[in-house]
Amino acid sequence: MHGHKIINQNALHYITFTVVGWIDVFTRDDYRKIIIDSLRYCQKEKGLVLNAYVIMSNHIQLICYTNEPFLLSDFVRDFKKFTSKSIIESI
């Protein structure tokens, strides 16, 4: 399934990121730390405003938005790219 197009780039959104095959990747502290560090970086550098988040064993849920001039779709793209690379390297 492909993602949905983000119409209002700076509105509050509920976002779910799932692990391919629903594999329980986030049961290890090392991998959860990668997620948390990446979210913190995005808050500082990419305009992410994080209202709430939960890291489950095989998916992540966020309630968030980005401040202008940042775009939520850019955050999603960069977050997924960086965290997937980092976790694969860590494995």
Secondary structure, 3 states (H helix, E strand, C coil): CCCCCCCCCCCCEEEEEECHHHCCCCCCHHHHHHHHHHHHHHHHHCCEEEEEEEECCCEEEEEEEECCCCCHHHHHHHHHHHHHHHHHHHC
